[in-house]
Amino acid sequence: MKRQRGVVERNREFCGTNAVVTGASSGIGRATALELSRRGVDRIVIHYRRNLEGAKQTARECGELGAQPVLLAADLGDFTAIEAFANQCWNELGVIHSWVNNAGVDVLTGEFAALDFGEKLNQLLQVDVIGTIHLSRLVVSRMSEQTLELPASMAFIGWDQSSAGMEGDAGQMFGPVKAAITAFAQSLAQTVAPKIRVNVVAPGWIQTSWGHTTSEYWDARARNESLMNRWGAPADIARAIAFVSAPENTFVTSQVIEVNGGWNRRYDR
Ligand SMILES: NC(=O)c1ccc[n+]([C@@H]2O[C@H](COP(=O)([O-])OP(=O)(O)OC[C@H]3O[C@@H](n4cnc5c(N)ncnc54)[C@H](OP(=O)(O)O)[C@@H]3O)[C@@H](O)[C@H]2O)c1
């Protein structure tokens, strides 16, 4: 579509579809909601837990791009809230074509940063693994009852270093957590095909809250570990999520796509 002054340029590949993005009040989730809106999604659930202001900002920007946003809050560490949230999504949207499981606990900055290793791991397991699995099973069960022209899509967020491993507490927390959700997604893909496609996008170093406040050492390391010599931006991940979620990409399922600017094997710390 040709760009014109005052007219929003929209790629139409999500036109006529509805989507849900969990954890869309900031970071990768917000960028994903905006990318899907830019690509023509009709109605989109902006899920958040506590950051209402952030969720409202995402909703406002999605609206400016032509989508109709719906704000829904739920703590994905709580089974009752998860079940209510899944029901609310269907009540609001009627039909759901694309679901993005992005929400994840931030244990590096904010309220959980002061917890000890075991408490952080517990938070991550409760939300990023157990809650996300519980929610996903409810969602695919509802999606399986829908009659759609093209397969529905579910996307998960992994981590590029989860299988090879990274030294230290962060590697020992995020490694098993993101490996677990990746393994779950792969089994889900096997279970729900061909009606639903399931894929994982595994980001590298993406500059969200922690990346903006981290030490010189981690800043340099994040840049240098990528062949592109920079931090990833939330929008880099959002574009990959949009690719795996796009309704017409019907032959893309059971994939784990690393989006990290290419791992730099030449970098010597
Ligand atoms: N940034 C990276 O380098 C990187 C790398 C690999 C993977 N990831 C993964 O990518 C995803 C997004 O990360 P991000 O960096 O964009 O993080 P972020 O900006 O901290 O966003 C996290 C989102 O998850 C929501 N959330 C947190 N705890 C929740 C809970 N208990 N229940 C429901 N929602 C909850 C937050 O909601 P509220 O703020 O509204 O409470 C927020 O919307 C996460 O799964 C993360 O593990 C990130």
The ligand as an SDF file (V2000), in Angstrom:
LIG
                    3D

 48 52  0  0  0  0  0  0  0  0999 V2000
   13.9720   -9.1900   26.7270 N   0  0  0  0  0  0  0  0  0  0  0  0
   14.6940  -10.2460   26.3760 C   0  0  0  0  0  0  0  0  0  0  0  0
   15.9150  -10.1500   26.1270 O   0  0  0  0  0  0  0  0  0  0  0  0
   14.0560  -11.6030   26.2830 C   0  0  0  0  0  0  0  0  0  0  0  0
   14.8360  -12.6620   25.8160 C   0  0  0  0  0  0  0  0  0  0  0  0
   14.2410  -13.9240   25.7170 C   0  0  0  0  0  0  0  0  0  0  0  0
   12.9190  -14.1060   26.0850 C   0  0  0  0  0  0  0  0  0  0  0  0
   12.1950  -13.0550   26.5630 N   0  0  0  0  0  0  0  0  0  0  0  0
   10.7870  -13.3090   26.9360 C   0  0  0  0  0  0  0  0  0  0  0  0
    9.9390  -12.4410   26.1820 O   0  0  0  0  0  0  0  0  0  0  0  0
    8.7480  -12.1760   26.9150 C   0  0  0  0  0  0  0  0  0  0  0  0
    8.5230  -10.6740   27.0260 C   0  0  0  0  0  0  0  0  0  0  0  0
    9.6520  -10.1070   27.6610 O   0  0  0  0  0  0  0  0  0  0  0  0
    9.8840   -8.5270   27.7810 P   0  0  0  0  0  0  0  0  0  0  0  0
   11.3480   -8.3610   27.8860 O   0  0  0  0  0  0  0  0  0  0  0  0
    9.1240   -7.8120   26.7390 O   0  0  0  0  0  0  0  0  0  0  0  0
    9.2760   -8.2800   29.2530 O   0  0  0  0  0  0  0  0  0  0  0  0
    8.4140   -7.1210   29.9320 P   0  0  0  0  0  0  0  0  0  0  0  0
    8.5490   -5.8240   29.2070 O   0  0  0  0  0  0  0  0  0  0  0  0
    8.7560   -7.1980   31.3910 O   0  0  0  0  0  0  0  0  0  0  0  0
    6.9070   -7.6210   29.7260 O   0  0  0  0  0  0  0  0  0  0  0  0
    6.4150   -8.7180   30.4210 C   0  0  0  0  0  0  0  0  0  0  0  0
    4.9010   -8.7670   30.2870 C   0  0  0  0  0  0  0  0  0  0  0  0
    4.4510   -9.9270   30.9920 O   0  0  0  0  0  0  0  0  0  0  0  0
    3.4320   -9.5460   31.8950 C   0  0  0  0  0  0  0  0  0  0  0  0
    3.4580  -10.3580   33.1160 N   0  0  0  0  0  0  0  0  0  0  0  0
    4.4440  -10.4560   34.0140 C   0  0  0  0  0  0  0  0  0  0  0  0
    4.0750  -11.2730   35.0360 N   0  0  0  0  0  0  0  0  0  0  0  0
    2.8180  -11.6790   34.7580 C   0  0  0  0  0  0  0  0  0  0  0  0
    1.8760  -12.5070   35.4160 C   0  0  0  0  0  0  0  0  0  0  0  0
    2.1300  -13.0800   36.6200 N   0  0  0  0  0  0  0  0  0  0  0  0
    0.6790  -12.7110   34.8370 N   0  0  0  0  0  0  0  0  0  0  0  0
    0.3780  -12.1350   33.6480 C   0  0  0  0  0  0  0  0  0  0  0  0
    1.2190  -11.3340   32.9750 N   0  0  0  0  0  0  0  0  0  0  0  0
    2.4230  -11.1000   33.5260 C   0  0  0  0  0  0  0  0  0  0  0  0
    3.7170   -8.0760   32.2410 C   0  0  0  0  0  0  0  0  0  0  0  0
    2.4940   -7.4830   32.6940 O   0  0  0  0  0  0  0  0  0  0  0  0
    2.4180   -6.2190   33.7200 P   0  0  0  0  0  0  0  0  0  0  0  0
    3.6800   -5.4490   33.5420 O   0  0  0  0  0  0  0  0  0  0  0  0
    1.1770   -5.5120   33.2700 O   0  0  0  0  0  0  0  0  0  0  0  0
    2.2790   -6.7650   35.1000 O   0  0  0  0  0  0  0  0  0  0  0  0
    4.2030   -7.5510   30.9010 C   0  0  0  0  0  0  0  0  0  0  0  0
    3.1020   -7.1930   30.1010 O   0  0  0  0  0  0  0  0  0  0  0  0
    8.9350  -12.8710   28.2770 C   0  0  0  0  0  0  0  0  0  0  0  0
    8.3190  -14.1340   28.2380 O   0  0  0  0  0  0  0  0  0  0  0  0
   10.4450  -13.0090   28.3760 C   0  0  0  0  0  0  0  0  0  0  0  0
   10.8410  -14.0500   29.2450 O   0  0  0  0  0  0  0  0  0  0  0  0
   12.7250  -11.8050   26.6570 C   0  0  0  0  0  0  0  0  0  0  0  0
  1  2  1  0
  2  3  2  0
  2  4  1  0
  4  5  1  0
  4 48  2  0
  5  6  2  0
  6  7  1  0
  7  8  2  0
  8  9  1  0
  8 48  1  0
  9 10  1  0
  9 46  1  0
 10 11  1  0
 11 12  1  0
 11 44  1  0
 12 13  1  0
 13 14  1  0
 14 15  2  0
 14 16  1  0
 14 17  1  0
 17 18  1  0
 18 19  2  0
 18 20  1  0
 18 21  1  0
 21 22  1  0
 22 23  1  0
 23 24  1  0
 23 42  1  0
 24 25  1  0
 25 26  1  0
 25 36  1  0
 26 27  1  0
 26 35  1  0
 27 28  2  0
 28 29  1  0
 29 30  1  0
 29 35  2  0
 30 31  1  0
 30 32  2  0
 32 33  1  0
 33 34  2  0
 34 35  1  0
 36 37  1  0
 36 42  1  0
 37 38  1  0
 38 39  2  0
 38 40  1  0
 38 41  1  0
 42 43  1  0
 44 45  1  0
 44 46  1  0
 46 47  1  0
M  CHG  2   8   1  16  -1
M  END
$$$$
